[in-house]
Amino acid sequence: MDRVSVKALRLQDEALLYEFECENRTYFERSVPSRGDTYYEPESFHQALQQLLSEQTNRDGYYYLIWRDDTIVGRLNVHHTDADTGEVGYRVGAGHGGRGYATAALRQLLTFKLPGFNRLRAETTSDNVASQHVLRGAGFIRDGEVRQIEWEGRTLTFYTYVYPLDR
């Protein structure tokens, strides 16, 4: 596997991030709800980025880019879900899947100081075996919680994984 690095989201990365999001829109929307056309308009994208940076400054969320050399290969984030739990989300671009980038990025994230969190939580669909493999590979444990939603005429089943943080 190529070496990847996880770096905090910065305003300076806007152009490359915008390109990454536009290039991977169709790929991402196959498995997650669309962010809508407006998100991909440059000014709206800029405003959304400013919002994330504000949340990061306020420690309401932590946003990272997954890099291989000078190329963004994915995104990784952590949001507060309650007083001590962070919800982890990640996505790797279409041309970068299956190379271990998400697992390596999650492992790096687990070495970061994330103030206010005693545990991390992540969900993935029951049919997303690759994401389940990523979570287990990074040390997350499936907790048995199952949630279902209706999306585009089908029922999606989500599995929950947790990672206790040593404090």
Secondary structure, DSSP 8 states (H G I E B T S, - for coil): ----EEEE--GGGHHHHHHHHHHHHHHHHTTS----GGGGSHHHHHHHHHHHHHHHHTTSEEEEEEEETTEEEEEEEEEE-SSSEEEEEEEE-GGGTTSSHHHHHHHHHTTS--TT-SEEEEEEETT-HHHHHHHHHTT-EEEEEEEEEEETTEEEEEEEEEEE---
